[in-house]
Amino acid sequence: MKHSVVLVDAFANRPFSGNPAAVCLLDAPSDAAWMQAVAGELNLPATAFVWSVGAEFSLRWFTASSELSLCGHGTLAAARVLFDLGPLEARQISFQTVAGSLGARQVGELIEMDFPAEVSSEADAPAELVRALGVPPTRVERNRLDYLVELESEQAVQMLRPDFMALRQVETRGVIVTARGTGDADFVSRFFAPGSGLDEDHVTGSAHCCLGPYWQRRYGVSTLKGRQLSRRGGVVHVQVDGDRVRLGGMALVVAHMEFSPEILSERSGEPLG
């Protein structure tokens, strides 16, 4: 358990959908360079590193190239793994992260996470952003992390083919593209972050910390259902509560692995051989 790696599909109701993440269970913290190297080796959209600190857990997230300041699907994956390991009081977990304290609890078949709201406000659209997307936006907003661009329809979001080379020139973590949803979804979205090493993310929990408050203002309701229209796709249930956002989703364990002795020796600084 202490040295294992678990592969999880987050925001997924069937295998090989949603957003894949690796969860690395450690017995103690390791240095950032080692965690970054492991994440680069696994080369997934996110690798979560978890270790216990008293009754709570510390949690850090890495992509293949950098550490993340907030990651919804990595947190969901970590919660799924910890819940599967055994009983936790009231089926609740508290994670200590660079984004502050984040909670997770089991609610029926969903895991619900307590995240900070990342509220956006109206912003001028940089010319390079509009050129990169290739379609006229209905509205553009920005928060501390991302640009949010609303398009005229769900079909426009689905058919969007950004110029990723041009999008890398936009100074932002990522670009959330959204529109009103059809069917059972209140809104749809896609998330592009080529400047952060990820052309398109599969399902982006942290983007819904912005999408929730945005569509709450548009619809006048606090409970919403979002669908991310990536190739793998996924659903995020959103409840806006003041300056917090509760994100709900399913997560499925795909595989279990173990760290090799060589990898663990590198982590501890002991010589190999």
C-alpha positions in Angstrom: 0.0 0.0 0.0 2.7 2.5 1.0 4.7 2.2 -2.2 2.0 1.5 -4.8 0.7 3.3 -7.9 -3.0 3.1 -8.8 -4.3 4.1 -12.2 -7.8 5.7 -12.0 -10.2 7.1 -14.6 -11.8 10.1 -12.9 -15.1 11.7 -13.8 -15.9 8.4 -15.6 -18.8 5.9 -15.4 -17.0 3.3 -17.6 -13.4 2.3 -18.1 -11.2 4.3 -20.5 -13.4 7.4 -20.3 -13.1 10.5 -18.2 -9.6 11.7 -17.2 -6.8 9.3 -16.3 -4.6 9.9 -13.3 -2.0 8.0 -11.4 -2.2 8.0 -7.6 1.2 7.3 -5.8 0.8 6.2 -2.2 3.8 7.1 -0.1 4.8 6.6 3.5 6.4 10.0 3.7 6.9 13.1 1.6 9.6 13.1 -1.1 11.4 15.9 -2.9 9.7 17.6 -5.7 12.3 16.6 -8.3 11.7 12.9 -7.6 7.9 13.3 -7.8 8.3 15.3 -11.1 10.5 12.5 -12.5 7.9 9.9 -11.6 5.1 12.0 -13.2 7.2 12.4 -16.3 7.7 8.6 -16.5 4.0 7.9 -16.2 3.2 10.8 -18.6 -0.5 11.1 -17.6 -2.5 14.3 -17.4 -2.0 14.2 -13.7 -0.1 12.2 -11.1 -1.2 12.6 -7.5 1.2 11.9 -4.6 -0.5 11.2 -1.3 0.8 10.5 2.2 -0.8 10.6 5.6 -0.3 13.4 8.2 -2.1 12.4 11.3 -5.8 12.1 10.5 -5.4 14.0 7.3 -3.5 13.5 4.0 -1.0 15.7 2.1 -1.6 15.8 -1.6 0.5 17.2 -4.5 -0.2 17.0 -8.2 2.2 16.9 -11.2 1.8 16.8 -14.9 4.6 15.3 -17.0 6.3 18.7 -17.0 5.3 20.8 -14.0 3.6 20.9 -10.6 -0.1 21.9 -10.6 -1.6 24.5 -8.2 -5.1 23.0 -8.4 -6.3 19.7 -9.8 -9.8 18.3 -9.6 -9.4 14.9 -11.3 -6.2 14.1 -9.4 -8.0 14.8 -6.1 -11.0 12.7 -7.2 -8.6 9.8 -8.1 -6.8 10.1 -4.8 -10.1 10.0 -2.9 -11.3 7.0 -4.8 -8.1 5.1 -3.9 -8.2 6.0 -0.2 -11.9 5.1 0.1 -11.1 1.7 -1.5 -8.3 1.0 1.0 -10.7 0.7 4.0 -13.1 2.5 6.2 -12.6 6.2 6.8 -14.7 8.0 9.4 -18.0 9.2 7.9 -16.4 8.4 4.5 -14.7 11.8 4.5 -11.1 12.9 3.7 -9.3 16.2 4.3 -6.4 16.9 1.9 -3.7 19.5 2.7 -2.6 21.0 -0.6 -0.9 24.2 -2.1 -4.5 25.3 -2.8 -5.4 25.0 0.9 -7.6 22.4 2.6 -9.7 20.4 0.2 -12.4 17.9 1.3 -13.8 14.8 -0.3 -16.7 12.6 0.8 -18.6 9.7 -0.6 -22.2 10.6 -1.6 -23.9 7.5 -3.0 -22.0 6.5 -6.2 -20.4 9.9 -6.4 -17.4 11.4 -4.7 -18.0 15.0 -3.8 -15.1 17.4 -3.4 -15.1 20.8 -1.7 -13.0 23.2 -3.7 -12.5 27.0 -3.8 -14.6 29.0 -6.3 -12.5 30.5 -9.0 -14.8 33.3 -10.0 -14.2 35.1 -13.4 -15.0 38.6 -14.5 -15.5 40.2 -17.9 -12.2 40.7 -19.8 -11.0 41.9 -23.1 -10.2 39.1 -25.4 -6.5 39.2 -26.6 -6.3 39.2 -30.4 -4.1 36.2 -30.3 -6.7 34.2 -28.3 -9.4 35.0 -30.9 -7.1 34.1 -33.7 -6.1 30.9 -32.1 -9.7 29.8 -31.5 -10.8 30.8 -35.0 -14.4 31.6 -34.0 -16.0 34.8 -32.6 -16.7 34.6 -28.8 -20.1 35.5 -27.4 -18.4 36.5 -24.1 -14.9 36.5 -22.6 -14.0 36.4 -18.9 -10.9 35.7 -16.9 -10.0 34.5 -13.4 -6.5 34.1 -11.8 -5.9 30.9 -13.7 -7.7 30.8 -17.0 -9.6 32.6 -19.7 -13.3 31.6 -20.1 -14.8 31.9 -23.6 -18.5 31.4 -24.2 -19.5 30.3 -27.7 -23.0 30.5 -29.3 -23.8 26.8 -29.1 -22.9 23.3 -28.0 -22.1 22.4 -31.6 -19.7 25.3 -31.9 -17.8 24.0 -28.8 -17.8 20.4 -30.2 -16.5 21.5 -33.6 -13.8 23.8 -32.3 -10.3 23.1 -33.7 -7.9 25.6 -32.1 -4.5 26.5 -33.4 -2.4 25.1 -30.6 0.8 26.8 -31.7 -1.0 30.2 -31.6 -2.7 29.3 -28.3 0.7 28.8 -26.7 1.3 32.5 -27.1 -1.6 33.5 -24.8 -0.4 34.2 -21.3 -2.7 32.0 -19.2 -2.7 28.6 -17.6 -5.5 27.5 -19.9 -8.6 28.4 -21.9 -12.1 27.2 -20.9 -14.5 27.2 -23.9 -18.1 26.7 -22.9 -21.7 27.0 -24.1 -25.2 26.2 -22.9 -25.9 22.5 -22.9 -28.5 20.4 -24.5 -30.2 17.3 -23.1 -29.4 16.6 -19.5 -26.4 19.0 -19.4 -26.8 22.6 -18.2 -23.5 23.5 -19.9 -20.7 22.0 -21.9 -17.1 22.8 -22.1 -13.6 22.0 -23.4 -10.3 22.9 -21.8 -7.1 23.8 -23.7 -3.7 24.4 -22.0 -0.9 24.0 -24.6 1.2 26.5 -22.7 1.1 24.2 -19.7 2.1 21.2 -21.8 -1.5 19.8 -22.5 -3.2 20.7 -25.7 -6.6 19.5 -24.5 -7.5 18.0 -21.2 -10.1 15.2 -21.0 -12.1 16.4 -18.0 -11.0 19.4 -15.9 -12.3 19.6 -12.3 -10.5 22.9 -11.6 -12.1 24.5 -14.6 -15.5 23.8 -13.1 -14.6 25.9 -10.1 -15.0 28.7 -12.6 -17.7 27.3 -14.8 -20.0 26.7 -11.8 -20.1 30.4 -10.7 -20.3 31.5 -14.3 -23.3 29.5 -15.2 -24.9 30.1 -11.8 -25.0 33.8 -12.8 -26.4 33.0 -16.2 -29.1 30.5 -15.0 -29.8 31.8 -11.5 -29.4 28.3 -10.0 -26.7 26.8 -7.8 -26.9 23.2 -8.8 -25.7 22.4 -12.3 -24.5 19.5 -14.5 -21.6 20.0 -16.8 -20.4 17.8 -19.6 -16.9 18.1 -21.0 -16.8 17.4 -24.7 -13.3 15.9 -25.1 -12.6 12.7 -27.0 -12.9 10.7 -23.8 -15.6 12.9 -22.2 -17.0 13.1 -18.7 -19.6 14.6 -16.4 -19.1 16.9 -13.5 -21.9 17.7 -11.0 -21.5 21.2 -9.6 -23.0 22.8 -6.5 -22.0 26.5 -5.9 -22.0 27.6 -2.3 -20.7 31.1 -1.7 -16.9 31.1 -2.2 -16.8 27.3 -2.4 -17.8 24.8 -5.2 -18.7 21.2 -4.6 -17.7 19.0 -7.5 -19.1 15.5 -7.8 -18.1 12.7 -10.1 -17.5 9.0 -10.4 -14.0 7.3 -10.6 -13.0 3.8 -11.5 -9.8 2.0 -10.7 -8.1 0.6 -13.8 -4.9 -0.9 -12.6 -2.5 -1.4 -9.6 1.3 -1.3 -9.9 4.2 -1.3 -7.5 7.3 1.0 -7.4 10.4 -0.9 -8.3 13.2 -1.1 -5.7 15.4 1.0 -8.0 12.8 3.8 -8.1 12.5 3.8 -4.3 16.3 3.8 -3.8 16.4 6.9 -6.0 13.7 8.5 -3.8 15.6 7.8 -0.6 19.0 8.8 -2.0 20.5 5.4 -1.3 23.0 4.0 -3.8 21.7 1.5 -6.3 23.1 -2.0 -6.6 
